[in-house]
Amino acid sequence: MGRFLAACVALPVLAACGGADGSTARTEPGADGGAGKATPAAEGAEPTRSTVKREMRRAIDAGGFERPRFVDIPESDITSGCVMVAQVRTSEDPEEKAVRTVVADLKKSGWSQETGWFEDYGSLWSLKRGEWMLDVMTGSVTEALAADAPPDAPAEETQAFTGMIVTAIDHECARAAVASAKASPSPSPN
């Protein structure tokens, strides 16, 4: 599981971007001032980047976890605007019931489950909504695996980690970012 989660921590470098804000999806504030539930106008609508982030936070909160830390994706990654990564550190591997609550909350927001499994060493749940893919992963990355991170990796990728990582990728945005990069020739070194 360690190598699997380590690869997933680095996933943004390989991945995708946030949608344009033209969606009709809206959320109503919850009684506690939180993000609330999606209104009927949101059903079937392509979610915006801010909607996905709000749903990630709300689901993580529903599972009883601490507030997530959203990882900064380096701007040098052409898909940096297409990916969001939330990390929640825990002292032990997250409990199955809490992770299932996170997934259930996402499903209530309109995400459909593509895959999901829970093993002794961690879990992976993949959900889809429009062009967005969202992965909920749990487990541990040992210090030895973290030490294998590339030299230019962000500091959080070079440290041991136990907890949950939620990654959201807008595939339409990623395809556009990659196509744009291919169409724009890189300046040649002189």
The 8 nearest C-alpha neighbors of each residue, nearest first, counted from 0:
[[1, 3, 2, 120, 4, 121, 138, 139],
 [0, 2, 140, 4, 3, 139, 5, 141],
 [3, 1, 5, 4, 0, 6, 144, 140],
 [2, 4, 0, 6, 1, 5, 7, 140],
 [5, 3, 7, 1, 6, 2, 0, 8],
 [6, 4, 2, 8, 7, 3, 140, 1],
 [7, 5, 9, 3, 4, 8, 2, 10],
 [6, 8, 10, 4, 9, 5, 3, 11],
 [7, 9, 5, 6, 10, 4, 156, 164],
 [8, 10, 7, 6, 11, 12, 5, 156],
 [11, 9, 7, 13, 12, 8, 6, 14],
 [12, 10, 14, 13, 9, 82, 72, 15],
 [11, 13, 10, 14, 76, 9, 78, 79],
 [14, 12, 11, 10, 15, 9, 78, 76],
 [13, 15, 11, 12, 10, 78, 168, 82],
 [14, 173, 81, 16, 168, 78, 82, 169],
 [81, 17, 15, 169, 172, 80, 82, 173],
 [18, 16, 81, 48, 169, 80, 172, 47],
 [19, 17, 47, 48, 20, 172, 16, 169],
 [18, 20, 21, 47, 17, 22, 48, 172],
 [19, 21, 22, 47, 18, 48, 49, 46],
 [20, 22, 19, 23, 47, 18, 24, 45],
 [23, 21, 24, 20, 45, 47, 46, 44],
 [22, 24, 41, 40, 25, 44, 21, 45],
 [41, 25, 23, 22, 40, 44, 46, 26],
 [26, 24, 41, 38, 37, 23, 27, 40],
 [27, 25, 37, 36, 38, 35, 28, 34],
 [26, 28, 35, 36, 29, 37, 38, 34],
 [29, 27, 35, 34, 32, 33, 26, 30],
 [30, 35, 28, 33, 32, 31, 34, 27],
 [29, 31, 32, 28, 33, 35, 34, 27],
 [30, 32, 29, 33, 28, 35, 34, 27],
 [31, 33, 29, 30, 28, 34, 35, 27],
 [34, 32, 29, 31, 35, 28, 30, 57],
 [33, 35, 28, 29, 53, 26, 57, 27],
 [29, 36, 34, 28, 27, 33, 26, 37],
 [37, 35, 26, 27, 38, 34, 108, 29],
 [36, 38, 26, 41, 25, 108, 27, 39],
 [37, 39, 40, 41, 26, 25, 36, 27],
 [38, 40, 41, 42, 37, 24, 25, 43],
 [41, 39, 38, 42, 24, 23, 25, 44],
 [24, 42, 40, 44, 39, 38, 37, 25],
 [43, 41, 39, 44, 40, 109, 38, 24],
 [42, 44, 41, 45, 109, 129, 40, 128],
 [45, 43, 41, 42, 24, 46, 23, 22],
 [44, 46, 129, 22, 43, 47, 128, 130],
 [47, 45, 50, 44, 24, 22, 51, 48],
 [46, 48, 18, 50, 49, 20, 22, 51],
 [47, 49, 17, 51, 18, 50, 52, 46],
 [50, 48, 52, 47, 51, 53, 17, 46],
 [51, 49, 47, 53, 48, 52, 46, 54],
 [52, 50, 54, 48, 53, 49, 55, 47],
 [51, 53, 55, 49, 54, 50, 48, 56],
 [52, 54, 50, 56, 51, 55, 49, 57],
 [55, 53, 57, 51, 56, 52, 58, 50],
 [54, 56, 52, 58, 53, 57, 51, 59],
 [57, 55, 53, 59, 54, 58, 60, 52],
 [56, 58, 54, 60, 59, 55, 61, 53],
 [59, 57, 101, 61, 104, 55, 60, 56],
 [60, 58, 62, 56, 61, 57, 101, 64],
 [59, 61, 57, 63, 62, 58, 64, 56],
 [62, 60, 58, 63, 59, 57, 101, 100],
 [63, 61, 97, 101, 100, 59, 60, 64],
 [62, 64, 60, 61, 97, 59, 65, 100],
 [65, 63, 60, 62, 59, 66, 87, 61],
 [64, 66, 67, 87, 63, 60, 59, 88],
 [65, 67, 64, 68, 60, 87, 56, 59],
 [68, 66, 87, 86, 85, 65, 69, 56],
 [67, 69, 86, 85, 70, 87, 66, 84],
 [68, 70, 85, 84, 67, 86, 71, 83],
 [71, 69, 84, 85, 72, 68, 86, 83],
 [72, 70, 73, 69, 84, 83, 79, 153],
 [71, 73, 79, 70, 74, 11, 76, 82],
 [74, 72, 75, 76, 71, 79, 153, 12],
 [75, 73, 76, 79, 72, 77, 80, 78],
 [74, 76, 73, 77, 79, 72, 78, 12],
 [77, 75, 74, 79, 78, 73, 12, 72],
 [78, 76, 79, 75, 176, 74, 177, 180],
 [77, 79, 15, 81, 76, 80, 173, 16],
 [80, 78, 76, 72, 81, 77, 82, 74],
 [79, 81, 16, 78, 17, 82, 15, 77],
 [16, 82, 80, 15, 17, 78, 169, 79],
 [83, 81, 168, 16, 15, 167, 79, 80],
 [82, 84, 167, 166, 85, 168, 69, 81],
 [83, 85, 166, 70, 69, 165, 167, 86],
 [86, 84, 69, 165, 68, 67, 164, 70],
 [87, 85, 164, 68, 67, 163, 69, 88],
 [86, 88, 67, 163, 162, 164, 89, 68],
 [89, 87, 162, 161, 86, 163, 160, 90],
 [88, 90, 162, 91, 161, 87, 92, 93],
 [89, 91, 161, 88, 92, 162, 93, 160],
 [92, 90, 89, 93, 161, 162, 94, 139],
 [91, 93, 138, 162, 161, 94, 89, 137],
 [94, 92, 162, 91, 95, 137, 98, 89],
 [95, 93, 97, 96, 92, 98, 91, 99],
 [94, 96, 98, 97, 99, 93, 117, 122],
 [95, 97, 99, 98, 94, 100, 62, 93],
 [98, 96, 62, 100, 99, 94, 95, 101],
 [99, 97, 101, 95, 100, 96, 62, 102],
 [98, 100, 102, 96, 101, 97, 103, 95],
 [101, 99, 103, 97, 62, 98, 102, 104],
 [100, 102, 58, 62, 98, 104, 99, 103],
 [101, 103, 99, 105, 100, 104, 106, 98],
 [104, 102, 100, 106, 105, 101, 99, 107],
 [103, 105, 107, 58, 101, 106, 102, 100],
 [104, 106, 108, 102, 107, 103, 110, 58],
 [105, 107, 110, 103, 109, 108, 104, 111],
 [108, 106, 104, 105, 109, 103, 110, 36],
 [109, 107, 105, 106, 110, 37, 104, 36],
 [108, 110, 106, 107, 111, 105, 42, 128],
 [111, 109, 106, 128, 127, 105, 126, 108],
 [112, 110, 127, 126, 106, 113, 109, 128],
 [111, 113, 126, 114, 125, 127, 110, 106],
 [112, 114, 126, 125, 111, 127, 115, 124],
 [115, 113, 125, 124, 112, 116, 126, 123],
 [114, 116, 124, 123, 125, 117, 113, 112],
 [115, 117, 122, 123, 124, 118, 114, 121],
 [116, 118, 122, 121, 123, 119, 95, 115],
 [119, 117, 121, 120, 122, 116, 95, 123],
 [118, 120, 121, 117, 122, 138, 92, 0],
 [119, 121, 118, 0, 138, 122, 139, 92],
 [122, 120, 138, 137, 118, 119, 117, 0],
 [121, 123, 117, 137, 136, 116, 118, 124],
 [122, 124, 136, 115, 135, 116, 125, 137],
 [123, 125, 115, 135, 134, 114, 116, 136],
 [126, 124, 134, 114, 113, 133, 112, 115],
 [125, 127, 112, 133, 113, 111, 132, 110],
 [128, 126, 132, 111, 110, 131, 133, 112],
 [129, 127, 110, 131, 130, 111, 132, 109],
 [128, 130, 131, 45, 127, 46, 44, 43],
 [131, 129, 170, 169, 171, 128, 132, 45],
 [130, 132, 169, 128, 168, 129, 127, 170],
 [133, 131, 127, 168, 167, 126, 128, 169],
 [132, 134, 167, 126, 166, 125, 127, 168],
 [135, 133, 125, 166, 165, 124, 136, 126],
 [134, 136, 165, 124, 123, 164, 125, 166],
 [137, 135, 123, 164, 122, 163, 134, 165],
 [138, 136, 163, 121, 122, 162, 164, 93],
 [137, 139, 121, 92, 161, 162, 120, 4],
 [138, 140, 161, 160, 1, 141, 162, 4],
 [139, 141, 1, 160, 159, 5, 144, 4],
 [142, 140, 159, 144, 143, 145, 139, 1],
 [141, 143, 159, 145, 144, 146, 158, 140],
 [142, 144, 146, 141, 145, 147, 159, 140],
 [145, 143, 141, 147, 146, 142, 140, 2],
 [144, 146, 157, 142, 147, 158, 143, 148],
 [145, 147, 143, 144, 148, 157, 142, 158],
 [148, 146, 144, 145, 149, 143, 157, 150],
 [149, 147, 146, 145, 157, 152, 150, 156],
 [148, 150, 152, 151, 147, 146, 157, 156],
 [151, 149, 152, 148, 147, 153, 157, 146],
 [150, 152, 149, 153, 148, 154, 157, 156],
 [153, 151, 149, 150, 156, 148, 154, 157],
 [154, 152, 155, 156, 151, 157, 73, 72],
 [153, 155, 157, 156, 152, 158, 151, 148],
 [156, 154, 157, 153, 158, 152, 70, 159],
 [157, 155, 154, 153, 158, 152, 145, 148],
 [156, 158, 145, 154, 155, 146, 148, 159],
 [159, 157, 145, 156, 155, 142, 160, 154],
 [158, 160, 142, 141, 140, 145, 157, 161],
 [161, 159, 140, 139, 158, 162, 141, 88],
 [162, 160, 139, 138, 88, 89, 92, 140],
 [161, 163, 88, 89, 137, 87, 92, 138],
 [162, 164, 137, 87, 136, 86, 88, 165],
 [165, 163, 86, 136, 85, 135, 137, 87],
 [164, 166, 135, 85, 134, 84, 136, 86],
 [165, 167, 84, 134, 133, 83, 164, 85],
 [168, 166, 133, 83, 132, 82, 84, 134],
 [167, 169, 82, 15, 132, 131, 16, 81],
 [168, 170, 131, 16, 15, 81, 172, 171],
 [169, 171, 173, 172, 15, 130, 168, 131],
 [172, 170, 174, 173, 169, 130, 175, 16],
 [171, 173, 16, 175, 170, 169, 174, 81],
 [174, 172, 15, 170, 176, 16, 175, 171],
 [173, 175, 177, 171, 176, 172, 178, 170],
 [176, 174, 178, 172, 173, 177, 179, 171],
 [177, 175, 173, 179, 174, 178, 78, 172],
 [176, 178, 180, 174, 179, 175, 173, 181],
 [179, 177, 175, 181, 180, 176, 174, 182],
 [178, 180, 182, 176, 177, 181, 175, 183],
 [181, 179, 177, 183, 182, 178, 176, 77],
 [180, 182, 178, 179, 183, 177, 184, 176],
 [183, 181, 179, 180, 178, 184, 177, 185],
 [184, 182, 180, 181, 179, 185, 178, 186],
 [185, 183, 182, 186, 181, 180, 187, 179],
 [184, 186, 187, 183, 180, 181, 188, 182],
 [187, 185, 184, 188, 189, 183, 180, 181],
 [186, 188, 185, 189, 184, 183, 181, 180],
 [189, 187, 186, 185, 184, 183, 75, 180],
 [188, 187, 186, 185, 184, 183, 75, 180]]
